[in-house]
Amino acid sequence: MIIGNNIIMKLMEDKDIQYKVKWVNDEEIRDVLISDFISESQTRQWLSKNAHNNTRRDFFIFLKEDEKPIGFSSLKNIDYINSKAEMTLCIGDKEVRGRGLAKEARGLMLDYAFLELGLNKLYTHNWVKNKPIINLNQKMGFKIEGTLRQNKFFKGEFRDFVVMGLLKSEWVEQKIPK
Ligand SMILES: CC(C)(COP(=O)(O)OP(=O)(O)OC[C@H]1O[C@@H](n2cnc3c(N)ncnc32)[C@H](O)[C@@H]1OP(=O)(O)O)[C@@H](O)C(=O)NCCC(=O)NCCS
């Protein structure tokens, strides 16, 4: 379990599936995650297949005060040879957005990935029009590394993706009080 000031994060369990399915199937969220509709049975199969997959860590995010589920965040494609992984994050409960909880979740995941797993680089691939996540990443020190042009075909259009990356040295440097 990862404990923050306002949130806690635990590896995803069966009981969390209903929330993930509800959030991912929300049209506005599906649009930025670029996801197909998902079902509970399909997500259950995916979770049991991936629970012990060493190339990913799938966390659920809860409010610390009452353990209400509010979102999820993953490390994917963990590459131990090149010491890097991809990050994803979703605050599915829209009522708690705008309170700095995504920032806290991203900070906790960065500490976990860099300081506990010892990875050297984290990166994200996001639709160029997803300004909230691009702004959040920039705030956390991620740099834009390039554009994957016409990377995915979704809702009748090819969508460009922005690649952003953060190095362990850059994260550690930011954490040193100035
Ligand atoms: C992106 C997301 C995680 C932000 O969640 P949140 O809880 O509202 O974010 P926070 O309150 O922690 O805000 C942190 C920073 O994100 C940026 N941000 C958040 N919402 C924003 C918005 N609507 N417009 C522009 N920037 C925004 C800002 O830089 C903000 O910092 P600031 O408040 O100091 O300006 C949330 O909108 C979300 O889950 N979106 C759907 C999923 C998604 O797009 N995930 C990315 C693909 S993996």
The ligand as a Gaussian input file, in Angstrom:
#p B3LYP/6-31G(d) Opt

LIG

0 1
 C       -6.008000      14.587000     -15.917000
 C       -6.666000      14.288000     -14.580000
 C       -6.013000      13.052000     -13.974000
 C       -6.485000      15.501000     -13.649000
 O       -7.132000      15.198000     -12.403000
 P       -7.413000      16.322000     -11.278000
 O       -7.656000      15.611000     -10.003000
 O       -8.448000      17.259000     -11.757000
 O       -5.995000      17.081000     -11.252000
 P       -5.377000      17.987000     -10.085000
 O       -6.455000      18.701000      -9.356000
 O       -4.428000      17.169000      -9.299000
 O       -4.596000      19.068000     -10.962000
 C       -3.211000      18.959000     -11.203000
 C       -2.832000      19.772000     -12.440000
 O       -3.382000      19.178000     -13.630000
 C       -3.687000      20.204000     -14.592000
 N       -5.135000      20.199000     -14.852000
 C       -6.084000      19.485000     -14.168000
 N       -7.301000      19.709000     -14.709000
 C       -7.126000      20.566000     -15.742000
 C       -8.006000      21.163000     -16.704000
 N       -9.319000      20.909000     -16.706000
 N       -7.470000      21.969000     -17.658000
 C       -6.153000      22.218000     -17.690000
 N       -5.252000      21.682000     -16.805000
 C       -5.744000      20.886000     -15.842000
 C       -3.274000      21.513000     -13.951000
 O       -1.918000      21.755000     -14.326000
 C       -3.369000      21.190000     -12.459000
 O       -2.547000      21.997000     -11.660000
 P       -3.118000      23.403000     -11.083000
 O       -4.419000      23.089000     -10.431000
 O       -2.055000      23.817000     -10.126000
 O       -3.250000      24.299000     -12.267000
 C       -8.206000      14.060000     -14.761000
 O       -8.731000      15.133000     -15.502000
 C       -8.548000      12.755000     -15.432000
 O       -8.582000      11.718000     -14.791000
 N       -8.836000      12.784000     -16.738000
 C       -9.285000      11.581000     -17.463000
 C       -8.213000      10.542000     -17.587000
 C       -7.053000      10.972000     -18.415000
 O       -7.149000      11.793000     -19.305000
 N       -5.898000      10.356000     -18.142000
 C       -4.716000      10.556000     -18.947000
 C       -4.548000       9.459000     -19.902000
 S       -3.635000       8.120000     -19.145000

